[in-house]
């Protein structure tokens, strides 16, 4: 079975790992956001009693 011969596929595997570990982390780490997220103050919610119509 030709799938079990490592000779043609080992170079492809090695090249793919070099690309994944060498190029993509740099590309991801240099990504910048168009704006800085602003922290919002927590809002205090008003708690109103719930009047059940059948009670």
N, CA, C and O atoms as a Maestro MAE file, in Angstrom:
{
 s_m_m2io_version
 :::
 2.0.0
}

f_m_ct {
 s_m_title
 :::
 protein
 m_atom[220] {
  # First column is atom index #
  i_m_mmod_type
  r_m_x_coord
  r_m_y_coord
  r_m_z_coord
  i_m_residue_number
  s_m_chain_name
  s_m_pdb_residue_name
  s_m_pdb_atom_name
  i_m_atomic_number
  :::
  1 25 0.840 -1.185 0.000 1 A "UNK " " N  " 7
  2 3 0.000 0.000 0.000 1 A "UNK " " CA " 6
  3 2 0.879 1.240 0.000 1 A "UNK " " C  " 6
  4 15 1.730 1.375 0.879 1 A "UNK " " O  " 8
  5 25 0.710 2.133 -0.934 2 A "UNK " " N  " 7
  6 3 1.597 3.291 -1.036 2 A "UNK " " CA " 6
  7 2 1.375 4.310 0.084 2 A "UNK " " C  " 6
  8 15 2.245 5.152 0.307 2 A "UNK " " O  " 8
  9 25 0.246 4.265 0.794 3 A "UNK " " N  " 7
  10 3 0.012 5.225 1.858 3 A "UNK " " CA " 6
  11 2 0.968 5.007 3.032 3 A "UNK " " C  " 6
  12 15 1.244 5.935 3.791 3 A "UNK " " O  " 8
  13 25 1.468 3.789 3.178 4 A "UNK " " N  " 7
  14 3 2.318 3.466 4.311 4 A "UNK " " CA " 6
  15 2 3.783 3.804 4.073 4 A "UNK " " C  " 6
  16 15 4.586 3.703 5.001 4 A "UNK " " O  " 8
  17 25 4.151 4.195 2.878 5 A "UNK " " N  " 7
  18 3 5.525 4.582 2.610 5 A "UNK " " CA " 6
  19 2 5.740 6.010 3.108 5 A "UNK " " C  " 6
  20 15 5.087 6.930 2.614 5 A "UNK " " O  " 8
  21 25 6.637 6.219 4.075 6 A "UNK " " N  " 7
  22 3 6.804 7.557 4.645 6 A "UNK " " CA " 6
  23 2 7.611 8.518 3.779 6 A "UNK " " C  " 6
  24 15 7.615 9.722 4.038 6 A "UNK " " O  " 8
  25 25 8.277 8.021 2.780 7 A "UNK " " N  " 7
  26 3 9.176 8.865 2.009 7 A "UNK " " CA " 6
  27 2 8.481 10.057 1.351 7 A "UNK " " C  " 6
  28 15 8.958 11.176 1.542 7 A "UNK " " O  " 8
  29 25 7.397 9.910 0.594 8 A "UNK " " N  " 7
  30 3 6.833 11.106 -0.035 8 A "UNK " " CA " 6
  31 2 6.056 11.993 0.934 8 A "UNK " " C  " 6
  32 15 5.888 13.185 0.677 8 A "UNK " " O  " 8
  33 25 5.584 11.437 2.032 9 A "UNK " " N  " 7
  34 3 4.703 12.189 2.912 9 A "UNK " " CA " 6
  35 2 5.417 12.853 4.073 9 A "UNK " " C  " 6
  36 15 4.894 13.807 4.649 9 A "UNK " " O  " 8
  37 25 6.591 12.374 4.429 10 A "UNK " " N  " 7
  38 3 7.306 12.959 5.560 10 A "UNK " " CA " 6
  39 2 7.750 14.392 5.259 10 A "UNK " " C  " 6
  40 15 7.693 15.255 6.134 10 A "UNK " " O  " 8
  41 25 8.186 14.644 4.042 11 A "UNK " " N  " 7
  42 3 8.577 16.006 3.658 11 A "UNK " " CA " 6
  43 2 7.389 16.958 3.674 11 A "UNK " " C  " 6
  44 15 7.514 18.108 4.095 11 A "UNK " " O  " 8
  45 25 6.246 16.483 3.219 12 A "UNK " " N  " 7
  46 3 5.034 17.302 3.243 12 A "UNK " " CA " 6
  47 2 4.618 17.594 4.675 12 A "UNK " " C  " 6
  48 15 4.260 18.727 4.996 12 A "UNK " " O  " 8
  49 25 4.661 16.601 5.527 13 A "UNK " " N  " 7
  50 3 4.326 16.785 6.933 13 A "UNK " " CA " 6
  51 2 5.278 17.767 7.601 13 A "UNK " " C  " 6
  52 15 4.842 18.652 8.338 13 A "UNK " " O  " 8
  53 25 6.554 17.618 7.353 14 A "UNK " " N  " 7
  54 3 7.552 18.502 7.944 14 A "UNK " " CA " 6
  55 2 7.357 19.945 7.459 14 A "UNK " " C  " 6
  56 15 7.430 20.882 8.255 14 A "UNK " " O  " 8
  57 25 7.114 20.118 6.183 15 A "UNK " " N  " 7
  58 3 6.887 21.443 5.638 15 A "UNK " " CA " 6
  59 2 5.619 22.081 6.223 15 A "UNK " " C  " 6
  60 15 5.605 23.275 6.525 15 A "UNK " " O  " 8
  61 25 4.567 21.292 6.380 16 A "UNK " " N  " 7
  62 3 3.325 21.820 6.953 16 A "UNK " " CA " 6
  63 2 3.551 22.277 8.389 16 A "UNK " " C  " 6
  64 15 3.041 23.328 8.777 16 A "UNK " " O  " 8
  65 25 4.297 21.522 9.186 17 A "UNK " " N  " 7
  66 3 4.565 21.915 10.565 17 A "UNK " " CA " 6
  67 2 5.445 23.154 10.631 17 A "UNK " " C  " 6
  68 15 5.267 23.987 11.519 17 A "UNK " " O  " 8
  69 25 6.376 23.290 9.722 18 A "UNK " " N  " 7
  70 3 7.208 24.499 9.689 18 A "UNK " " CA " 6
  71 2 6.342 25.711 9.385 18 A "UNK " " C  " 6
  72 15 6.523 26.769 9.989 18 A "UNK " " O  " 8
  73 25 5.413 25.572 8.464 19 A "UNK " " N  " 7
  74 3 4.520 26.683 8.130 19 A "UNK " " CA " 6
  75 2 3.617 26.993 9.310 19 A "UNK " " C  " 6
  76 15 3.470 28.156 9.684 19 A "UNK " " O  " 8
  77 25 3.008 25.972 9.903 20 A "UNK " " N  " 7
  78 3 2.075 26.192 11.009 20 A "UNK " " CA " 6
  79 2 2.756 26.775 12.236 20 A "UNK " " C  " 6
  80 15 2.184 27.638 12.902 20 A "UNK " " O  " 8
  81 25 3.956 26.327 12.547 21 A "UNK " " N  " 7
  82 3 4.642 26.793 13.752 21 A "UNK " " CA " 6
  83 2 5.510 28.018 13.509 21 A "UNK " " C  " 6
  84 15 5.896 28.692 14.464 21 A "UNK " " O  " 8
  85 25 5.823 28.319 12.266 22 A "UNK " " N  " 7
  86 3 6.695 29.448 11.985 22 A "UNK " " CA " 6
  87 2 5.972 30.673 11.477 22 A "UNK " " C  " 6
  88 15 6.330 31.794 11.839 22 A "UNK " " O  " 8
  89 25 4.974 30.487 10.653 23 A "UNK " " N  " 7
  90 3 4.314 31.625 10.016 23 A "UNK " " CA " 6
  91 2 3.059 32.061 10.757 23 A "UNK " " C  " 6
  92 15 2.889 33.248 11.035 23 A "UNK " " O  " 8
  93 25 2.192 31.135 11.076 24 A "UNK " " N  " 7
  94 3 0.904 31.489 11.653 24 A "UNK " " CA " 6
  95 2 0.976 32.115 13.041 24 A "UNK " " C  " 6
  96 15 0.213 33.047 13.295 24 A "UNK " " O  " 8
  97 25 1.840 31.672 13.962 25 A "UNK " " N  " 7
  98 3 1.897 32.370 15.254 25 A "UNK " " CA " 6
  99 2 2.301 33.834 15.116 25 A "UNK " " C  " 6
  100 15 1.769 34.684 15.830 25 A "UNK " " O  " 8
  101 25 3.224 34.143 14.223 26 A "UNK " " N  " 7
  102 3 3.620 35.537 14.008 26 A "UNK " " CA " 6
  103 2 2.452 36.335 13.457 26 A "UNK " " C  " 6
  104 15 2.226 37.477 13.858 26 A "UNK " " O  " 8
  105 25 1.714 35.734 12.538 27 A "UNK " " N  " 7
  106 3 0.579 36.409 11.925 27 A "UNK " " CA " 6
  107 2 -0.513 36.671 12.962 27 A "UNK " " C  " 6
  108 15 -1.128 37.737 12.953 27 A "UNK " " O  " 8
  109 25 -0.757 35.725 13.843 28 A "UNK " " N  " 7
  110 3 -1.801 35.878 14.857 28 A "UNK " " CA " 6
  111 2 -1.372 36.877 15.929 28 A "UNK " " C  " 6
  112 15 -2.186 37.684 16.377 28 A "UNK " " O  " 8
  113 25 -0.120 36.834 16.341 29 A "UNK " " N  " 7
  114 3 0.335 37.706 17.421 29 A "UNK " " CA " 6
  115 2 0.448 39.161 16.975 29 A "UNK " " C  " 6
  116 15 0.399 40.053 17.822 29 A "UNK " " O  " 8
  117 25 0.598 39.434 15.680 30 A "UNK " " N  " 7
  118 3 0.697 40.816 15.215 30 A "UNK " " CA " 6
  119 2 -0.659 41.402 14.848 30 A "UNK " " C  " 6
  120 15 -0.741 42.535 14.374 30 A "UNK " " O  " 8
  121 25 -1.713 40.639 15.064 31 A "UNK " " N  " 7
  122 3 -3.051 41.140 14.748 31 A "UNK " " CA " 6
  123 2 -3.412 42.265 15.713 31 A "UNK " " C  " 6
  124 15 -3.201 42.150 16.921 31 A "UNK " " O  " 8
  125 25 -3.954 43.346 15.174 32 A "UNK " " N  " 7
  126 3 -4.388 44.458 16.011 32 A "UNK " " CA " 6
  127 2 -5.879 44.677 15.811 32 A "UNK " " C  " 6
  128 15 -6.422 44.435 14.733 32 A "UNK " " O  " 8
  129 25 -6.522 45.136 16.862 33 A "UNK " " N  " 7
  130 3 -7.948 45.412 16.804 33 A "UNK " " CA " 6
  131 2 -8.157 46.845 16.332 33 A "UNK " " C  " 6
  132 15 -7.317 47.700 16.612 33 A "UNK " " O  " 8
  133 25 -9.236 47.135 15.634 34 A "UNK " " N  " 7
  134 3 -9.457 48.493 15.143 34 A "UNK " " CA " 6
  135 2 -9.746 49.489 16.263 34 A "UNK " " C  " 6
  136 15 -9.586 50.693 16.061 34 A "UNK " " O  " 8
  137 25 -10.157 49.032 17.410 35 A "UNK " " N  " 7
  138 3 -10.425 49.920 18.534 35 A "UNK " " CA " 6
  139 2 -10.171 49.161 19.823 35 A "UNK " " C  " 6
  140 15 -10.238 47.933 19.865 35 A "UNK " " O  " 8
  141 25 -9.883 49.904 20.856 36 A "UNK " " N  " 7
  142 3 -9.675 49.289 22.162 36 A "UNK " " CA " 6
  143 2 -11.027 49.124 22.847 36 A "UNK " " C  " 6
  144 15 -11.821 50.065 22.878 36 A "UNK " " O  " 8
  145 25 -11.295 47.966 23.386 37 A "UNK " " N  " 7
  146 3 -12.565 47.786 24.075 37 A "UNK " " CA " 6
  147 2 -12.607 48.625 25.351 37 A "UNK " " C  " 6
  148 15 -11.652 48.638 26.128 37 A "UNK " " O  " 8
  149 25 -13.709 49.315 25.553 38 A "UNK " " N  " 7
  150 3 -13.865 50.166 26.727 38 A "UNK " " CA " 6
  151 2 -14.557 49.377 27.830 38 A "UNK " " C  " 6
  152 15 -15.490 48.614 27.577 38 A "UNK " " O  " 8
  153 25 -14.089 49.573 29.044 39 A "UNK " " N  " 7
  154 3 -14.735 48.902 30.157 39 A "UNK " " CA " 6
  155 2 -15.945 49.727 30.588 39 A "UNK " " C  " 6
  156 15 -15.861 50.945 30.747 39 A "UNK " " O  " 8
  157 25 -17.037 49.058 30.768 40 A "UNK " " N  " 7
  158 3 -18.275 49.724 31.159 40 A "UNK " " CA " 6
  159 2 -18.488 49.573 32.657 40 A "UNK " " C  " 6
  160 15 -18.116 48.563 33.254 40 A "UNK " " O  " 8
  161 25 -19.092 50.588 33.252 41 A "UNK " " N  " 7
  162 3 -19.418 50.505 34.661 41 A "UNK " " CA " 6
  163 2 -20.619 49.573 34.825 41 A "UNK " " C  " 6
  164 15 -21.551 49.618 34.023 41 A "UNK " " O  " 8
  165 25 -20.600 48.741 35.843 42 A "UNK " " N  " 7
  166 3 -21.751 47.853 36.029 42 A "UNK " " CA " 6
  167 2 -22.998 48.652 36.394 42 A "UNK " " C  " 6
  168 15 -22.947 49.551 37.233 42 A "UNK " " O  " 8
  169 25 -24.087 48.325 35.772 43 A "UNK " " N  " 7
  170 3 -25.334 49.026 36.029 43 A "UNK " " CA " 6
  171 2 -26.107 48.301 37.123 43 A "UNK " " C  " 6
  172 15 -26.176 47.072 37.147 43 A "UNK " " O  " 8
  173 25 -26.686 49.083 38.025 44 A "UNK " " N  " 7
  174 3 -27.477 48.503 39.086 44 A "UNK " " CA " 6
  175 2 -28.910 48.330 38.584 44 A "UNK " " C  " 6
  176 15 -29.534 49.295 38.144 44 A "UNK " " O  " 8
  177 25 -29.424 47.126 38.647 45 A "UNK " " N  " 7
  178 3 -30.753 46.843 38.159 45 A "UNK " " CA " 6
  179 2 -31.769 47.090 39.267 45 A "UNK " " C  " 6
  180 15 -31.535 46.775 40.434 45 A "UNK " " O  " 8
  181 25 -32.882 47.650 38.877 46 A "UNK " " N  " 7
  182 3 -33.948 47.870 39.844 46 A "UNK " " CA " 6
  183 2 -34.740 46.584 40.013 46 A "UNK " " C  " 6
  184 15 -35.123 45.936 39.038 46 A "UNK " " O  " 8
  185 25 -34.976 46.230 41.266 47 A "UNK " " N  " 7
  186 3 -35.736 45.023 41.543 47 A "UNK " " CA " 6
  187 2 -37.143 45.434 41.959 47 A "UNK " " C  " 6
  188 15 -37.337 46.035 43.016 47 A "UNK " " O  " 8
  189 25 -38.114 45.107 41.128 48 A "UNK " " N  " 7
  190 3 -39.516 45.427 41.417 48 A "UNK " " CA " 6
  191 2 -40.239 44.143 41.788 48 A "UNK " " C  " 6
  192 15 -39.939 43.085 41.236 48 A "UNK " " O  " 8
  193 25 -41.175 44.217 42.702 49 A "UNK " " N  " 7
  194 3 -41.921 43.001 43.053 49 A "UNK " " CA " 6
  195 2 -42.780 42.547 41.875 49 A "UNK " " C  " 6
  196 15 -43.286 43.356 41.097 49 A "UNK " " O  " 8
  197 25 -42.922 41.266 41.775 50 A "UNK " " N  " 7
  198 3 -43.690 40.701 40.694 50 A "UNK " " CA " 6
  199 2 -45.074 40.342 41.237 50 A "UNK " " C  " 6
  200 15 -45.212 39.482 42.107 50 A "UNK " " O  " 8
  201 25 -46.069 41.002 40.717 51 A "UNK " " N  " 7
  202 3 -47.443 40.729 41.153 51 A "UNK " " CA " 6
  203 2 -48.041 39.657 40.281 51 A "UNK " " C  " 6
  204 15 -48.300 39.867 39.096 51 A "UNK " " O  " 8
  205 25 -48.259 38.496 40.884 52 A "UNK " " N  " 7
  206 3 -48.824 37.394 40.128 52 A "UNK " " CA " 6
  207 2 -50.334 37.623 39.996 52 A "UNK " " C  " 6
  208 15 -50.989 37.966 40.980 52 A "UNK " " O  " 8
  209 25 -50.890 37.438 38.798 53 A "UNK " " N  " 7
  210 3 -52.326 37.714 38.610 53 A "UNK " " CA " 6
  211 2 -53.235 36.714 39.346 53 A "UNK " " C  " 6
  212 15 -54.389 37.044 39.618 53 A "UNK " " O  " 8
  213 25 -52.759 35.519 39.672 54 A "UNK " " N  " 7
  214 3 -53.621 34.520 40.300 54 A "UNK " " CA " 6
  215 2 -53.425 34.445 41.815 54 A "UNK " " C  " 6
  216 15 -54.112 33.676 42.488 54 A "UNK " " O  " 8
  217 25 -52.496 35.232 42.355 55 A "UNK " " N  " 7
  218 3 -52.234 35.154 43.795 55 A "UNK " " CA " 6
  219 2 -53.093 36.108 44.580 55 A "UNK " " C  " 6
  220 15 -52.992 36.164 45.805 55 A "UNK " " O  " 8
  :::
 }
 m_bond[219] {
  # First column is bond index #
  i_m_from
  i_m_to
  i_m_order
  :::
  1 1 2 1
  2 2 3 1
  3 3 4 2
  4 3 5 1
  5 5 6 1
  6 6 7 1
  7 7 8 2
  8 7 9 1
  9 9 10 1
  10 10 11 1
  11 11 12 2
  12 11 13 1
  13 13 14 1
  14 14 15 1
  15 15 16 2
  16 15 17 1
  17 17 18 1
  18 18 19 1
  19 19 20 2
  20 19 21 1
  21 21 22 1
  22 22 23 1
  23 23 24 2
  24 23 25 1
  25 25 26 1
  26 26 27 1
  27 27 28 2
  28 27 29 1
  29 29 30 1
  30 30 31 1
  31 31 32 2
  32 31 33 1
  33 33 34 1
  34 34 35 1
  35 35 36 2
  36 35 37 1
  37 37 38 1
  38 38 39 1
  39 39 40 2
  40 39 41 1
  41 41 42 1
  42 42 43 1
  43 43 44 2
  44 43 45 1
  45 45 46 1
  46 46 47 1
  47 47 48 2
  48 47 49 1
  49 49 50 1
  50 50 51 1
  51 51 52 2
  52 51 53 1
  53 53 54 1
  54 54 55 1
  55 55 56 2
  56 55 57 1
  57 57 58 1
  58 58 59 1
  59 59 60 2
  60 59 61 1
  61 61 62 1
  62 62 63 1
  63 63 64 2
  64 63 65 1
  65 65 66 1
  66 66 67 1
  67 67 68 2
  68 67 69 1
  69 69 70 1
  70 70 71 1
  71 71 72 2
  72 71 73 1
  73 73 74 1
  74 74 75 1
  75 75 76 2
  76 75 77 1
  77 77 78 1
  78 78 79 1
  79 79 80 2
  80 79 81 1
  81 81 82 1
  82 82 83 1
  83 83 84 2
  84 83 85 1
  85 85 86 1
  86 86 87 1
  87 87 88 2
  88 87 89 1
  89 89 90 1
  90 90 91 1
  91 91 92 2
  92 91 93 1
  93 93 94 1
  94 94 95 1
  95 95 96 2
  96 95 97 1
  97 97 98 1
  98 98 99 1
  99 99 100 2
  100 99 101 1
  101 101 102 1
  102 102 103 1
  103 103 104 2
  104 103 105 1
  105 105 106 1
  106 106 107 1
  107 107 108 2
  108 107 109 1
  109 109 110 1
  110 110 111 1
  111 111 112 2
  112 111 113 1
  113 113 114 1
  114 114 115 1
  115 115 116 2
  116 115 117 1
  117 117 118 1
  118 118 119 1
  119 119 120 2
  120 119 121 1
  121 121 122 1
  122 122 123 1
  123 123 124 2
  124 123 125 1
  125 125 126 1
  126 126 127 1
  127 127 128 2
  128 127 129 1
  129 129 130 1
  130 130 131 1
  131 131 132 2
  132 131 133 1
  133 133 134 1
  134 134 135 1
  135 135 136 2
  136 135 137 1
  137 137 138 1
  138 138 139 1
  139 139 140 2
  140 139 141 1
  141 141 142 1
  142 142 143 1
  143 143 144 2
  144 143 145 1
  145 145 146 1
  146 146 147 1
  147 147 148 2
  148 147 149 1
  149 149 150 1
  150 150 151 1
  151 151 152 2
  152 151 153 1
  153 153 154 1
  154 154 155 1
  155 155 156 2
  156 155 157 1
  157 157 158 1
  158 158 159 1
  159 159 160 2
  160 159 161 1
  161 161 162 1
  162 162 163 1
  163 163 164 2
  164 163 165 1
  165 165 166 1
  166 166 167 1
  167 167 168 2
  168 167 169 1
  169 169 170 1
  170 170 171 1
  171 171 172 2
  172 171 173 1
  173 173 174 1
  174 174 175 1
  175 175 176 2
  176 175 177 1
  177 177 178 1
  178 178 179 1
  179 179 180 2
  180 179 181 1
  181 181 182 1
  182 182 183 1
  183 183 184 2
  184 183 185 1
  185 185 186 1
  186 186 187 1
  187 187 188 2
  188 187 189 1
  189 189 190 1
  190 190 191 1
  191 191 192 2
  192 191 193 1
  193 193 194 1
  194 194 195 1
  195 195 196 2
  196 195 197 1
  197 197 198 1
  198 198 199 1
  199 199 200 2
  200 199 201 1
  201 201 202 1
  202 202 203 1
  203 203 204 2
  204 203 205 1
  205 205 206 1
  206 206 207 1
  207 207 208 2
  208 207 209 1
  209 209 210 1
  210 210 211 1
  211 211 212 2
  212 211 213 1
  213 213 214 1
  214 214 215 1
  215 215 216 2
  216 215 217 1
  217 217 218 1
  218 218 219 1
  219 219 220 2
  :::
 }
}
